[in-house]
Amino acid sequence: MIQYVNDKALTIIRSLEAGSRAGYRRNQNSSSILVSLLNEYQGDEDITFIRISDDKGNILAQIGTLTDGITQNTDDKLPLHILPPSKASNQIIITRPFHPRPFAGHHHRMLGRGMGMGMHAQQNQATQELTIELGLQTDKYLQTIRQGIYHSLFMGAILFLLGCAGLYFVYLYQSMQSTKKSLNAMHVYTNHLVESMPAGLMTVDNDNTILFMNRNAEQITGVQYKDLTNKCITDPSLGNLGDGLQIDSPPFSHSFIFYPAKEGKKPLTLTIQASHLYNSEMLEIGTVYILNDITLIQEMEQQLERSRRMSALGKMAAGIAHEIRNPLGTLRGFAQYFGRHSAPDSNGKEYAELMIQEVDRINHNVSALLQFARQQPPEIKLFNLNNLVKKAILFARQSVPDDSIQFVFQDVPVVHMQGDQNMILQVLLNLLRNATCACNNKGTISIQIQHQENTVVVKIKDNGKGMTREEQLHMFDPFYTTHKSGTGLGLAISHQIIEQHHGRFEVTSTHGHGTTISFILPTTSQEA
């Protein structure tokens, strides 16, 4: 404000000085010149008074009234002296030397033209030291200052609020980023947790449309989740899984035999647990299914139960075989005696030979029963498995008339393993005999050896009639057979031998499309 007042005061004073000089040139009276110049500023609202006085304090010209309480300053050393506004008058008084003198050349010309003593008197007056006092009203300036202060305060408040808002938004952004990181970490953790579950997980909505499947569920069903998006659980690609999932309304838990739609995939025994799926408002939005593949556990339980039954049957068979074998020797001796002493023209000799054949057949069955009952420990030796398989194929061909069955052996590099060679040969002969019967003496039987690190797999595959699910469940049970001439002990004994060698069987069969039976053995002997 001071600079603005200073500039305005200087402008007014200089205009007065310039006007008075012009009046001197026109040879006008100095007092009238100053009065007329001051009257030009009479209507200026910002000017409260203007006073011009000489060095003796005589007032030469004046407009307005000097407000009480204002002390004037006529310090010649200062070209401009500004008194601050008082509390009573709200005005600023500017004091400055006033120089209305004309140029020297102009005076000489005026004197040379014969001007009189009056002009000379004006020149003397003009050479006196004059002072001008200018009072300027400060209301508008103060109002402007106040408005500026208010504006500054208002803008400061806005900037403060904007700063606070900025800090708050920074805090919100950091909180959002922290929350986002936490949510991402929780999402990753949840995904890892779901994908690492040892069971299959499926979720469906209230319309039974699949919403999610984890990796284990994909492995169980044999179908990728991306191929089941927006599909129902009764989709044909899921086999009969829909029947097991819709067997009851949740919650429930039951066992179910799952037949995958994918060709070549074995049936699986599953336990299915179902529960309702709720949202954050506890509204039911679907169902959660947990699938557990208990096929291996069930097979182990069946194998354990089979071993228990076979052990009990073995003990019983040993006692029965012992009681039967003794009288069989007597019966065979009397049959031979009656055959030798029968009349040539009678049928006694023919009947005796028939009795001997039947006694021998019974004795063979009793021997097999005793072999099953009395487990002989295997004689572990190193042998060539390739040669043993070729030997078993050679024996099997002898029982096939006219080479009506083709045996295909996919030979591999020589595989040596430790075990009882005679027992393994008996297993091979039993499996080849069953495959021959399944082909009804017409078809193809392939034998394959696979060496996998510390195990060896022997696969025997036929294109015969195959087996039903029921037949697969009981195929290793003693005395269970589907052949009219079989005893039902061949596979039971084979299973026993493989168990003694710390191995296992794997069976894949489709009714009407053939059977593949594999036995897996360690290549090195293990202590029982």
Kinemage of the C-alpha trace (Angstrom):
@kinemage 1
@onewidth
@group {chain A} dominant
@subgroup {mainchain}
@vectorlist {calphas} color= white
{ca met a 1} P 0.000 0.000 0.000
{ca ile a 2} L 2.847 2.436 0.884
{ca gln a 3} L 4.387 2.054 -2.559
{ca tyr a 4} L 1.036 2.703 -4.231
{ca val a 5} L 0.423 5.861 -2.149
{ca asn a 6} L 3.973 6.991 -2.838
{ca asp a 7} L 3.522 6.651 -6.588
{ca lys a 8} L 0.172 8.486 -6.561
{ca ala a 9} L 1.525 11.329 -4.380
{ca leu a 10} L 4.525 11.803 -6.669
{ca thr a 11} L 2.239 11.896 -9.681
{ca ile a 12} L 0.012 14.602 -8.134
{ca ile a 13} L 2.968 16.734 -6.927
{ca arg a 14} L 4.760 16.556 -10.284
{ca ser a 15} L 1.587 17.505 -12.119
{ca leu a 16} L 1.216 20.546 -9.821
{ca glu a 17} L 4.831 21.527 -10.412
{ca ala a 18} L 4.429 21.185 -14.153
{ca gly a 19} L 1.182 23.217 -14.111
{ca ser a 20} L 2.745 26.040 -12.090
{ca arg a 21} L 5.677 26.243 -14.521
{ca ala a 22} L 3.276 26.552 -17.411
{ca gly a 23} L 1.500 29.421 -15.578
{ca tyr a 24} L 4.799 31.269 -15.091
{ca arg a 25} L 5.410 31.084 -18.795
{ca arg a 26} L 2.052 32.784 -19.419
{ca asn a 27} L 2.986 35.500 -16.884
{ca gln a 28} L 0.171 34.595 -14.500
{ca asn a 29} L 0.095 35.363 -10.758
{ca ser a 30} L 1.691 32.538 -8.769
{ca ser a 31} L -1.034 32.416 -6.115
{ca ser a 32} L -3.814 32.198 -8.651
{ca ile a 33} L -1.912 29.550 -10.562
{ca leu a 34} L -1.550 27.368 -7.471
{ca val a 35} L -5.176 27.885 -6.432
{ca ser a 36} L -6.481 26.979 -9.854
{ca leu a 37} L -4.239 23.904 -9.973
{ca leu a 38} L -5.383 22.748 -6.560
{ca asn a 39} L -9.008 23.223 -7.504
{ca glu a 40} L -8.509 20.639 -10.263
{ca tyr a 41} L -8.098 18.003 -7.538
{ca gln a 42} L -11.025 19.214 -5.468
{ca gly a 43} L -13.296 16.348 -6.538
{ca asp a 44} L -10.785 13.563 -5.958
{ca glu a 45} L -12.212 11.419 -3.180
{ca asp a 46} L -8.813 10.043 -2.232
{ca ile a 47} L -7.359 13.553 -1.533
{ca thr a 48} L -8.334 15.019 1.858
{ca phe a 49} L -6.260 18.222 1.524
{ca ile a 50} L -3.381 19.853 -0.357
{ca arg a 51} L -1.450 22.733 1.172
{ca ile a 52} L 1.474 24.682 -0.228
{ca ser a 53} L 3.388 26.941 2.142
{ca asp a 54} L 6.635 28.875 2.108
{ca asp a 55} L 9.586 28.447 4.388
{ca lys a 56} L 8.071 30.968 6.833
{ca gly a 57} L 4.916 28.952 7.273
{ca asn a 58} L 2.729 31.185 5.151
{ca ile a 59} L 0.081 29.209 3.303
{ca leu a 60} L 0.147 30.101 -0.405
{ca ala a 61} L -2.665 27.761 -1.494
{ca gln a 62} L -4.822 25.158 0.143
{ca ile a 63} L -7.820 22.863 -0.487
{ca gly a 64} L -9.449 20.676 2.107
{ca thr a 65} L -8.862 20.628 5.833
{ca leu a 66} L -5.978 19.197 7.760
{ca thr a 67} L -7.255 16.596 10.261
{ca asp a 68} L -6.331 17.164 13.894
{ca gly a 69} L -3.640 15.094 15.371
{ca ile a 70} L -1.448 14.991 12.255
{ca thr a 71} L 2.109 16.330 12.675
{ca gln a 72} L 3.681 17.660 9.518
{ca asn a 73} L 7.304 17.049 8.625
{ca thr a 74} L 9.293 19.436 6.466
{ca asp a 75} L 12.635 17.687 6.593
{ca asp a 76} L 14.451 18.964 3.493
{ca lys a 77} L 16.850 16.065 3.537
{ca leu a 78} L 14.036 13.711 2.634
{ca pro a 79} L 12.550 14.142 -0.835
{ca leu a 80} L 9.399 12.442 0.378
{ca his a 81} L 8.185 11.893 3.932
{ca ile a 82} L 5.126 9.752 4.611
{ca leu a 83} L 3.272 9.784 7.889
{ca pro a 84} L 1.287 6.619 8.599
{ca pro a 85} L -2.484 6.952 9.011
{ca ser a 86} L -3.702 7.781 12.483
{ca lys a 87} L -6.411 5.833 14.248
{ca ala a 88} L -8.750 8.882 14.096
{ca ser a 89} L -8.381 10.100 10.510
{ca asn a 90} L -7.460 7.036 8.402
{ca gln a 91} L -5.318 9.254 6.140
{ca ile a 92} L -1.693 9.482 5.081
{ca ile a 93} L 0.095 12.851 4.898
{ca ile a 94} L 2.931 13.235 2.419
{ca thr a 95} L 5.333 16.178 2.862
{ca arg a 96} L 7.802 17.164 0.110
{ca pro a 97} L 9.669 20.255 -1.162
{ca phe a 98} L 7.731 21.968 -3.944
{ca his a 99} L 9.672 23.377 -6.992
{ca pro a 100} L 7.466 25.363 -9.338
{ca arg a 101} L 10.409 27.529 -10.803
{ca pro a 102} L 10.464 28.262 -14.500
{ca phe a 103} L 13.507 27.653 -16.660
{ca ala a 104} L 16.243 30.332 -16.447
{ca gly a 105} L 16.223 31.093 -20.172
{ca his a 106} L 12.509 31.794 -20.063
{ca his a 107} L 12.954 34.460 -17.305
{ca his a 108} L 15.672 36.241 -19.209
{ca arg a 109} L 13.489 36.444 -22.301
{ca met a 110} L 10.614 37.781 -20.253
{ca leu a 111} L 12.860 40.432 -18.650
{ca gly a 112} L 14.388 41.361 -21.969
{ca arg a 113} L 10.939 42.149 -23.352
{ca gly a 114} L 10.540 44.877 -20.704
{ca met a 115} L 8.307 43.130 -18.215
{ca gly a 116} L 7.682 45.166 -15.113
{ca met a 117} L 8.424 44.890 -11.498
{ca gly a 118} L 5.415 42.570 -10.935
{ca met a 119} L 7.017 39.882 -12.940
{ca his a 120} L 10.237 40.359 -11.158
{ca ala a 121} L 8.360 39.956 -7.877
{ca gln a 122} L 6.882 36.669 -9.104
{ca gln a 123} L 10.381 35.462 -9.911
{ca asn a 124} L 11.519 36.282 -6.448
{ca gln a 125} L 8.571 34.393 -5.009
{ca ala a 126} L 9.284 31.452 -7.202
{ca thr a 127} L 12.801 31.280 -5.946
{ca gln a 128} L 11.613 30.815 -2.369
{ca glu a 129} L 11.697 27.315 -0.764
{ca leu a 130} L 8.146 25.932 -0.813
{ca thr a 131} L 6.675 22.868 0.820
{ca ile a 132} L 3.689 20.860 -0.303
{ca glu a 133} L 1.644 18.727 2.015
{ca leu a 134} L -0.689 16.139 0.538
{ca gly a 135} L -3.269 14.176 2.516
{ca leu a 136} L -4.581 10.948 0.968
{ca gln a 137} L -7.580 9.011 2.253
{ca thr a 138} L -6.667 5.425 3.216
{ca asp a 139} L -10.152 3.909 3.581
{ca lys a 140} L -10.114 2.351 0.136
{ca tyr a 141} L -6.541 1.250 0.550
{ca leu a 142} L -7.247 -0.236 3.940
{ca gln a 143} L -10.367 -1.911 2.574
{ca thr a 144} L -8.309 -3.319 -0.260
{ca ile a 145} L -5.711 -4.472 2.239
{ca arg a 146} L -8.398 -6.041 4.393
{ca gln a 147} L -9.893 -7.714 1.340
{ca gly a 148} L -6.436 -8.889 0.399
{ca ile a 149} L -5.924 -10.214 3.920
{ca tyr a 150} L -9.335 -11.898 3.857
{ca his a 151} L -8.581 -13.292 0.433
{ca ser a 152} L -5.197 -14.508 1.609
{ca leu a 153} L -6.760 -16.077 4.681
{ca phe a 154} L -9.489 -17.625 2.551
{ca met a 155} L -6.983 -18.968 0.043
{ca gly a 156} L -4.798 -20.118 2.919
{ca ala a 157} L -7.759 -21.943 4.431
{ca ile a 158} L -8.555 -23.498 1.059
{ca leu a 159} L -4.916 -24.493 0.596
{ca phe a 160} L -4.871 -25.861 4.139
{ca leu a 161} L -8.023 -27.868 3.473
{ca leu a 162} L -6.598 -29.027 0.152
{ca gly a 163} L -3.381 -30.000 1.935
{ca cys a 164} L -5.342 -31.888 4.581
{ca ala a 165} L -7.433 -33.515 1.861
{ca gly a 166} L -4.240 -34.396 -0.004
{ca leu a 167} L -2.724 -35.921 3.109
{ca tyr a 168} L -5.970 -37.789 3.743
{ca phe a 169} L -6.027 -39.077 0.174
{ca val a 170} L -2.388 -40.117 0.507
{ca tyr a 171} L -3.332 -41.951 3.683
{ca leu a 172} L -6.318 -43.533 1.917
{ca tyr a 173} L -4.111 -44.515 -1.028
{ca gln a 174} L -1.523 -46.089 1.251
{ca ser a 175} L -4.279 -47.856 3.167
{ca met a 176} L -5.798 -49.030 -0.105
{ca gln a 177} L -2.430 -50.303 -1.318
{ca ser a 178} L -1.863 -52.056 1.997
{ca thr a 179} L -5.346 -53.559 1.872
{ca lys a 180} L -4.813 -54.557 -1.751
{ca lys a 181} L -1.545 -56.276 -0.865
{ca ser a 182} L -3.236 -58.041 2.032
{ca leu a 183} L -6.103 -59.131 -0.199
{ca asn a 184} L -3.681 -60.334 -2.882
{ca ala a 185} L -1.681 -62.228 -0.275
{ca met a 186} L -4.883 -63.722 1.120
{ca his a 187} L -6.042 -64.585 -2.414
{ca val a 188} L -2.745 -66.304 -3.203
{ca tyr a 189} L -2.805 -68.103 0.145
{ca thr a 190} L -6.403 -69.228 -0.405
{ca asn a 191} L -5.623 -70.422 -3.939
{ca his a 192} L -2.576 -72.330 -2.727
{ca leu a 193} L -4.588 -73.778 0.119
{ca val a 194} L -7.403 -74.904 -2.191
{ca glu a 195} L -5.022 -76.249 -4.826
{ca ser a 196} L -2.922 -78.051 -2.199
{ca met a 197} L -5.893 -79.865 -0.714
{ca pro a 198} L -5.429 -83.657 -0.857
{ca ala a 199} L -9.064 -83.933 -1.980
{ca gly a 200} L -11.032 -82.704 -4.969
{ca leu a 201} L -13.101 -79.551 -4.421
{ca met a 202} L -16.083 -78.528 -6.544
{ca thr a 203} L -18.542 -75.676 -6.057
{ca val a 204} L -21.826 -75.262 -7.941
{ca asp a 205} L -24.581 -72.665 -7.794
{ca asn a 206} L -28.228 -73.310 -7.042
{ca asp a 207} L -28.755 -74.340 -10.690
{ca asn a 208} L -25.972 -76.964 -10.415
{ca thr a 209} L -23.746 -74.928 -12.732
{ca ile a 210} L -20.070 -75.550 -11.998
{ca leu a 211} L -18.376 -72.508 -10.425
{ca phe a 212} L -14.963 -73.901 -9.481
{ca met a 213} L -12.826 -77.060 -9.520
{ca asn a 214} L -9.380 -77.456 -7.996
{ca arg a 215} L -6.518 -79.455 -9.479
{ca asn a 216} L -7.342 -82.677 -7.638
{ca ala a 217} L -10.940 -82.532 -8.854
{ca glu a 218} L -9.602 -82.219 -12.410
{ca gln a 219} L -7.384 -85.269 -11.881
{ca ile a 220} L -10.250 -87.321 -10.448
{ca thr a 221} L -12.725 -86.444 -13.205
{ca gly a 222} L -10.159 -86.367 -15.999
{ca val a 223} L -11.631 -83.053 -17.246
{ca gln a 224} L -10.098 -79.574 -17.118
{ca tyr a 225} L -12.082 -76.847 -15.343
{ca lys a 226} L -11.746 -74.536 -18.355
{ca asp a 227} L -13.700 -77.110 -20.383
{ca leu a 228} L -16.542 -77.096 -17.824
{ca thr a 229} L -17.122 -73.350 -17.504
{ca asn a 230} L -20.868 -72.610 -17.234
{ca lys a 231} L -21.674 -76.305 -17.577
{ca cys a 232} L -23.872 -78.441 -15.352
{ca ile a 233} L -22.623 -81.290 -13.171
{ca thr a 234} L -24.676 -83.664 -15.332
{ca asp a 235} L -22.510 -82.845 -18.361
{ca pro a 236} L -21.619 -86.065 -20.264
{ca ser a 237} L -17.884 -85.268 -20.014
{ca leu a 238} L -18.129 -85.941 -16.245
{ca gly a 239} L -19.397 -89.492 -16.713
{ca asn a 240} L -21.846 -90.542 -14.010
{ca leu a 241} L -20.477 -88.065 -11.431
{ca gly a 242} L -23.712 -86.083 -11.528
{ca asp a 243} L -25.612 -89.115 -10.208
{ca gly a 244} L -23.316 -89.282 -7.196
{ca leu a 245} L -23.529 -85.547 -6.518
{ca gln a 246} L -27.312 -85.432 -6.772
{ca ile a 247} L -28.023 -88.625 -4.848
{ca asp a 248} L -29.356 -86.596 -1.930
{ca ser a 249} L -29.815 -83.009 -0.782
{ca pro a 250} L -26.883 -81.557 1.204
{ca pro a 251} L -25.488 -82.019 3.694
{ca phe a 252} L -24.594 -85.667 3.078
{ca ser a 253} L -21.649 -88.064 2.859
{ca his a 254} L -21.561 -91.360 0.977
{ca ser a 255} L -19.412 -93.651 -1.187
{ca phe a 256} L -19.881 -93.825 -4.932
{ca ile a 257} L -18.343 -95.749 -7.847
{ca phe a 258} L -17.394 -93.202 -10.491
{ca tyr a 259} L -17.105 -94.275 -14.125
{ca pro a 260} L -15.176 -91.574 -16.019
{ca ala a 261} L -16.294 -90.639 -19.507
{ca lys a 262} L -12.686 -90.556 -20.705
{ca glu a 263} L -11.849 -93.804 -22.449
{ca gly a 264} L -9.220 -95.955 -20.787
{ca lys a 265} L -9.658 -94.396 -17.330
{ca lys a 266} L -10.422 -96.942 -14.616
{ca pro a 267} L -13.518 -96.701 -12.408
{ca leu a 268} L -12.833 -95.001 -9.095
{ca thr a 269} L -14.380 -95.390 -5.693
{ca leu a 270} L -15.096 -91.949 -4.276
{ca thr a 271} L -16.381 -90.598 -1.011
{ca ile a 272} L -18.503 -87.505 -1.656
{ca gln a 273} L -19.195 -84.946 1.057
{ca ala a 274} L -21.622 -82.107 0.352
{ca ser a 275} L -22.523 -78.972 2.296
{ca his a 276} L -24.320 -75.724 1.592
{ca leu a 277} L -22.412 -72.708 0.223
{ca tyr a 278} L -23.320 -69.351 1.801
{ca asn a 279} L -22.420 -65.766 0.956
{ca ser a 280} L -21.464 -62.989 3.393
{ca glu a 281} L -25.147 -62.404 4.200
{ca met a 282} L -25.593 -66.102 5.062
{ca leu a 283} L -27.792 -66.667 2.030
{ca glu a 284} L -27.489 -70.055 0.342
{ca ile a 285} L -25.889 -69.593 -3.069
{ca gly a 286} L -24.855 -73.139 -3.967
{ca thr a 287} L -23.204 -76.359 -2.812
{ca val a 288} L -19.642 -77.394 -1.980
{ca tyr a 289} L -18.568 -80.957 -2.858
{ca ile a 290} L -15.418 -82.632 -1.531
{ca leu a 291} L -14.291 -85.684 -3.523
{ca asn a 292} L -11.880 -88.223 -2.043
{ca asp a 293} L -10.474 -91.015 -4.180
{ca ile a 294} L -10.404 -94.052 -1.903
{ca thr a 295} L -9.811 -96.581 -4.680
{ca leu a 296} L -6.322 -97.451 -3.478
{ca ile a 297} L -7.457 -97.608 0.143
{ca gln a 298} L -10.351 -99.845 -0.842
{ca glu a 299} L -8.041 -102.082 -2.838
{ca met a 300} L -5.702 -102.348 0.140
{ca glu a 301} L -8.643 -103.194 2.397
{ca gln a 302} L -9.854 -105.787 -0.078
{ca gln a 303} L -6.345 -107.205 -0.335
{ca leu a 304} L -6.074 -107.362 3.452
{ca glu a 305} L -9.482 -109.013 3.693
{ca arg a 306} L -8.541 -111.411 0.920
{ca ser a 307} L -5.320 -112.333 2.717
{ca arg a 308} L -7.271 -112.920 5.911
{ca arg a 309} L -9.803 -115.138 4.143
{ca met a 310} L -7.132 -117.015 2.258
{ca ser a 311} L -5.227 -117.638 5.457
{ca ala a 312} L -8.356 -119.046 7.076
{ca leu a 313} L -9.213 -121.076 3.984
{ca gly a 314} L -5.652 -122.329 3.767
{ca lys a 315} L -5.759 -123.697 7.278
{ca met a 316} L -9.089 -125.342 6.616
{ca ala a 317} L -7.944 -126.683 3.234
{ca ala a 318} L -4.808 -128.200 4.747
{ca gly a 319} L -6.893 -130.223 7.181
{ca ile a 320} L -9.405 -131.301 4.538
{ca ala a 321} L -6.681 -132.191 2.009
{ca his a 322} L -4.916 -134.351 4.557
{ca glu a 323} L -8.144 -136.215 5.390
{ca ile a 324} L -8.996 -136.715 1.705
{ca arg a 325} L -5.577 -137.737 0.404
{ca asn a 326} L -5.203 -140.767 2.671
{ca pro a 327} L -8.370 -142.592 1.506
{ca leu a 328} L -7.630 -141.595 -2.100
{ca gly a 329} L -4.548 -143.813 -2.103
{ca thr a 330} L -6.665 -146.708 -0.876
{ca leu a 331} L -9.356 -146.131 -3.510
{ca arg a 332} L -6.783 -145.955 -6.290
{ca gly a 333} L -5.162 -149.214 -5.135
{ca phe a 334} L -8.501 -151.082 -5.081
{ca ala a 335} L -9.397 -149.638 -8.507
{ca gln a 336} L -6.146 -150.952 -9.944
{ca tyr a 337} L -6.761 -154.346 -8.281
{ca phe a 338} L -10.280 -154.660 -9.664
{ca gly a 339} L -9.048 -153.641 -13.097
{ca arg a 340} L -6.454 -156.384 -13.157
{ca his a 341} L -8.862 -159.088 -11.963
{ca ser a 342} L -11.853 -158.198 -14.081
{ca ala a 343} L -13.110 -160.744 -16.643
{ca pro a 344} L -12.011 -159.963 -20.175
{ca asp a 345} L -15.587 -159.819 -21.471
{ca ser a 346} L -16.861 -157.545 -18.642
{ca asn a 347} L -16.793 -153.721 -18.211
{ca gly a 348} L -14.898 -153.945 -14.925
{ca lys a 349} L -11.560 -152.962 -16.421
{ca glu a 350} L -13.054 -149.880 -18.138
{ca tyr a 351} L -14.754 -148.798 -14.932
{ca ala a 352} L -11.563 -149.319 -12.970
{ca glu a 353} L -9.592 -147.065 -15.352
{ca leu a 354} L -12.322 -144.394 -15.070
{ca met a 355} L -12.098 -144.578 -11.282
{ca ile a 356} L -8.320 -144.209 -11.419
{ca gln a 357} L -8.630 -141.079 -13.645
{ca glu a 358} L -11.104 -139.461 -11.281
{ca val a 359} L -8.990 -140.326 -8.274
{ca asp a 360} L -5.968 -138.741 -10.013
{ca arg a 361} L -8.037 -135.627 -10.792
{ca ile a 362} L -9.101 -135.344 -7.169
{ca asn a 363} L -5.530 -135.877 -6.079
{ca his a 364} L -4.405 -133.075 -8.406
{ca asn a 365} L -6.960 -130.712 -6.878
{ca val a 366} L -5.931 -131.753 -3.392
{ca ser a 367} L -2.283 -131.102 -4.289
{ca ala a 368} L -3.221 -127.633 -5.519
{ca leu a 369} L -5.190 -127.081 -2.351
{ca leu a 370} L -2.226 -128.122 -0.240
{ca gln a 371} L 0.058 -125.832 -2.245
{ca phe a 372} L -2.324 -122.965 -1.541
{ca ala a 373} L -2.587 -123.888 2.128
{ca arg a 374} L 1.097 -124.464 2.749
{ca gln a 375} L 2.969 -121.398 1.603
{ca gln a 376} L 6.445 -122.470 0.636
{ca pro a 377} L 9.041 -119.720 1.077
{ca pro a 378} L 10.461 -118.600 -2.284
{ca glu a 379} L 14.033 -119.543 -3.173
{ca ile a 380} L 15.465 -116.194 -4.142
{ca lys a 381} L 17.932 -116.342 -7.016
{ca leu a 382} L 18.974 -114.023 -9.824
{ca phe a 383} L 17.375 -115.004 -13.140
{ca asn a 384} L 16.694 -113.698 -16.640
{ca leu a 385} L 13.061 -112.560 -16.799
{ca asn a 386} L 13.058 -112.357 -20.621
{ca asn a 387} L 13.965 -116.040 -20.967
{ca leu a 388} L 11.386 -117.018 -18.344
{ca val a 389} L 8.600 -115.236 -20.264
{ca lys a 390} L 9.662 -116.930 -23.523
{ca lys a 391} L 9.595 -120.296 -21.750
{ca ala a 392} L 6.084 -119.666 -20.416
{ca ile a 393} L 4.879 -118.696 -23.924
{ca leu a 394} L 6.368 -121.907 -25.308
{ca phe a 395} L 4.440 -124.015 -22.747
{ca ala a 396} L 1.232 -122.045 -23.363
{ca arg a 397} L 1.433 -122.684 -27.137
{ca gln a 398} L 1.435 -126.433 -26.532
{ca ser a 399} L -2.101 -126.250 -25.099
{ca val a 400} L -3.508 -124.247 -28.031
{ca pro a 401} L -4.667 -126.334 -31.010
{ca asp a 402} L -3.632 -125.307 -34.530
{ca asp a 403} L -1.998 -122.083 -33.386
{ca ser a 404} L -5.431 -120.424 -33.280
{ca ile a 405} L -4.129 -117.903 -30.713
{ca gln a 406} L -1.274 -115.601 -31.600
{ca phe a 407} L 1.234 -114.839 -28.842
{ca val a 408} L 3.103 -111.523 -29.253
{ca phe a 409} L 6.087 -110.833 -27.021
{ca gln a 410} L 7.498 -107.320 -27.166
{ca asp a 411} L 11.092 -108.117 -26.345
{ca val a 412} L 13.170 -105.540 -24.474
{ca pro a 413} L 16.773 -105.373 -23.272
{ca val a 414} L 17.535 -108.202 -20.873
{ca val a 415} L 15.985 -107.689 -17.426
{ca his a 416} L 17.514 -109.543 -14.485
{ca met a 417} L 15.680 -109.784 -11.209
{ca gln a 418} L 15.841 -111.699 -7.957
{ca gly a 419} L 13.074 -114.121 -7.044
{ca asp a 420} L 11.858 -117.703 -7.204
{ca gln a 421} L 12.023 -118.575 -10.892
{ca asn a 422} L 9.647 -121.565 -10.635
{ca met a 423} L 7.007 -119.589 -8.742
{ca ile a 424} L 7.113 -116.700 -11.241
{ca leu a 425} L 6.837 -119.258 -14.072
{ca gln a 426} L 3.725 -120.704 -12.402
{ca val a 427} L 2.186 -117.194 -12.230
{ca leu a 428} L 2.913 -116.626 -15.936
{ca leu a 429} L 1.410 -119.993 -16.906
{ca asn a 430} L -1.748 -119.341 -14.833
{ca leu a 431} L -2.238 -115.893 -16.407
{ca leu a 432} L -1.594 -117.188 -19.950
{ca arg a 433} L -3.988 -120.086 -19.359
{ca asn a 434} L -6.743 -117.703 -18.223
{ca ala a 435} L -6.074 -115.396 -21.197
{ca thr a 436} L -6.345 -118.380 -23.551
{ca cys a 437} L -9.690 -119.357 -22.045
{ca ala a 438} L -10.932 -115.751 -22.256
{ca cys a 439} L -10.077 -115.683 -25.995
{ca asn a 440} L -11.954 -118.974 -26.477
{ca asn a 441} L -8.958 -120.373 -28.341
{ca lys a 442} L -9.076 -117.563 -30.914
{ca gly a 443} L -7.434 -114.143 -30.665
{ca thr a 444} L -4.218 -112.372 -29.710
{ca ile a 445} L -2.314 -112.355 -26.434
{ca ser a 446} L 0.484 -109.814 -26.018
{ca ile a 447} L 3.146 -109.948 -23.325
{ca gln a 448} L 5.209 -106.886 -22.461
{ca ile a 449} L 8.026 -106.207 -19.963
{ca gln a 450} L 8.625 -102.704 -18.644
{ca his a 451} L 11.660 -101.906 -16.507
{ca gln a 452} L 11.053 -98.877 -14.235
{ca glu a 453} L 13.938 -97.978 -11.911
{ca asn a 454} L 13.730 -100.549 -9.064
{ca thr a 455} L 10.597 -102.320 -10.325
{ca val a 456} L 9.663 -104.467 -13.277
{ca val a 457} L 6.160 -104.667 -14.777
{ca val a 458} L 4.892 -107.665 -16.747
{ca lys a 459} L 1.694 -106.980 -18.717
{ca ile a 460} L -0.426 -109.715 -20.268
{ca lys a 461} L -3.177 -108.388 -22.511
{ca asp a 462} L -5.846 -110.302 -24.401
{ca asn a 463} L -8.714 -109.312 -26.678
{ca gly a 464} L -11.139 -111.815 -25.180
{ca lys a 465} L -14.515 -111.423 -23.536
{ca gly a 466} L -13.298 -109.267 -20.638
{ca met a 467} L -14.674 -109.227 -17.101
{ca thr a 468} L -17.537 -107.534 -15.323
{ca arg a 469} L -17.021 -105.413 -12.230
{ca glu a 470} L -18.263 -108.282 -10.058
{ca glu a 471} L -15.816 -110.725 -11.625
{ca gln a 472} L -12.928 -108.322 -11.064
{ca leu a 473} L -13.810 -108.034 -7.373
{ca his a 474} L -13.667 -111.818 -6.823
{ca met a 475} L -11.123 -112.970 -9.408
{ca phe a 476} L -8.416 -113.651 -6.779
{ca asp a 477} L -10.766 -115.393 -4.311
{ca pro a 478} L -10.080 -119.118 -3.781
{ca phe a 479} L -12.467 -121.460 -5.591
{ca tyr a 480} L -13.995 -118.592 -7.605
{ca thr a 481} L -14.001 -119.438 -11.318
{ca thr a 482} L -16.005 -118.780 -14.448
{ca his a 483} L -14.567 -121.814 -16.276
{ca lys a 484} L -16.341 -125.133 -16.122
{ca ser a 485} L -13.109 -127.110 -15.787
{ca gly a 486} L -11.345 -124.665 -13.419
{ca thr a 487} L -10.734 -125.091 -9.715
{ca gly a 488} L -10.604 -121.387 -8.845
{ca leu a 489} L -7.175 -121.726 -7.258
{ca gly a 490} L -4.896 -120.626 -10.100
{ca leu a 491} L -5.254 -116.849 -9.602
{ca ala a 492} L -5.465 -117.272 -5.815
{ca ile a 493} L -2.107 -119.062 -5.816
{ca ser a 494} L -0.666 -116.491 -8.261
{ca his a 495} L -1.777 -113.662 -5.988
{ca gln a 496} L -0.162 -115.443 -3.065
{ca ile a 497} L 3.127 -115.862 -4.930
{ca ile a 498} L 3.257 -112.187 -5.983
{ca glu a 499} L 2.581 -111.132 -2.405
{ca gln a 500} L 5.449 -113.352 -1.241
{ca his a 501} L 7.691 -111.431 -3.676
{ca his a 502} L 6.423 -108.098 -2.260
{ca gly a 503} L 4.633 -107.235 -5.478
{ca arg a 504} L 1.075 -106.420 -6.498
{ca phe a 505} L -1.452 -106.935 -9.294
{ca glu a 506} L -3.155 -104.309 -11.436
{ca val a 507} L -6.181 -105.268 -13.506
{ca thr a 508} L -7.902 -103.306 -16.271
{ca ser a 509} L -10.834 -104.966 -17.994
{ca thr a 510} L -13.856 -103.910 -20.013
{ca his a 511} L -16.602 -106.410 -20.511
{ca gly a 512} L -16.575 -107.505 -24.146
{ca his a 513} L -13.269 -105.747 -24.975
{ca gly a 514} L -10.534 -107.775 -23.305
{ca thr a 515} L -8.418 -107.699 -20.155
{ca thr a 516} L -4.973 -106.462 -19.159
{ca ile a 517} L -3.414 -108.030 -16.052
{ca ser a 518} L -0.100 -106.656 -14.813
{ca phe a 519} L 2.052 -107.713 -11.901
{ca ile a 520} L 4.691 -105.389 -10.518
{ca leu a 521} L 7.730 -106.805 -8.737
{ca pro a 522} L 10.864 -105.269 -7.207
{ca thr a 523} L 14.011 -106.166 -9.127
{ca thr a 524} L 15.874 -106.859 -5.850
{ca ser a 525} L 14.800 -109.212 -3.091
{ca gln a 526} L 13.236 -107.831 0.068
{ca glu a 527} L 12.980 -109.456 3.451
{ca ala a 528} L 9.488 -110.643 4.282
